[in-house]
C-alpha cells in the first residue's frame, strides 16, 4: 500500500473464502494469488476443516501477513465437510461482496477487478443487482495448463432460459462475485447435498429470481485430475435426486408446466449418468458403449451442445473410433494413465 491507502480502502471490500482440508502443498499458492490481486480492498477468511497434515502451520505463516486491504483471518473447526466449512466462513465475512477460491486453484491478478467491473455494468439494468458474475478458468493437470480445455465449455444460457437449463446441468460457478445480500436471501450451503451442494445452491438462487452472468475473460486456473467425478458418480446421482426433490417441494407452485415435467421426468427416470458413463467408456476405449451412452445423454440433456455434437459424431461410420482416439490423445496430454481395450 502507498499514500493512496485511504482511497483504496474506500473501494468495495471483497471477502474471499477458502475452505481447506489437508492442503499443505497447495493452499499457499491459492492464498498468494489472492494477495496479488489488483483490487485493493480484500479480506480472506480461511477455514481449516480439521486438517491432519501441516496445513495449520502454513496458514499461521500467511496469517502473519495480514494488513489493511489484505486482512487474513484463519478459523479452525473439526472436520465437517466443505459445505460446513464454507458456512462457517459466511458467518464471519464482512465484505460488500463474497467469492470462493478452492484451495488447489490459482487466481490471475485481474480476477476480482474483472468480476467487479462486470457486476457494476450489469447492476445498472433492471434486476441486474441480483446477478452473480463469474469468469472462465483454464484447467491445470499433471500435464500442465491446457489453454484449450476451459472449465465452462457450454454457451452461457440467456437469462430467460436459465430456469430451464439449470434443471439439466450446473452451468454456474462458485467462484463468482456474490453480493452480500445473496446468502440472506437464498440461504447457505446445504450440508446434506454432498457432491452437488453448489448445483443445489444455484437451483435455489435461480428459482428465487437470481441470474448468472459470465465474462469472456479467463481469470482463474483450476486444478483438475479427471478422476474425481468418476469416483463420486454414484454419490452424485443420489444427491442430484435429493436436490430435485427439494426444488419441487420449495418451488413447486412457481414451476412452469415444462419445468415441472422436466423435474418429474428426471425423478422418475433417475438422474442421467449417461454423459459421465460415455466419458468413461471413451477413456477405456469402449466405442460402442460410448455411442449408446451418448445417444441417451443427448436425449436427456438436450441443452448440452457438447453432448449432442459428440452423439452425432459417434453415430457416423468410424465416429466412435475417432472419439476414442481423440480421448486417448487428451488423456496423454493430462498425464492420465491409459486403460484402453484392444
Secondary structure, DSSP 8 states (H G I E B T S, - for coil): --TTHHHHTTS--EEEEEEESS-TTTHHHHHHHHHT-SSS-EEEEEEEES-SSSHHHHHHHHHTT-BTTEEEEEEEE----HHHHHHHHHTT---SEEEE--TT-EE-TTHHHHHHHHHHHHTTSTTTTSEEEEEEEEEEETTEEEEEEES--S----GGGHHHHTTT-----TTSBEETHHHHHH----TT-TTTHHHHHHHHHHTTT-EEEEEEEEEEEEE--S-HHHHTHHHHHHHHHHHHHHHHHHHGGG--HHHHHHHHHHHHH----HHHHHHHHHHTT-HHHHHHHHHHHHHH-TT-HHHHHHHHHHTSTTHHHHHHHHHHHHHHHTT-------
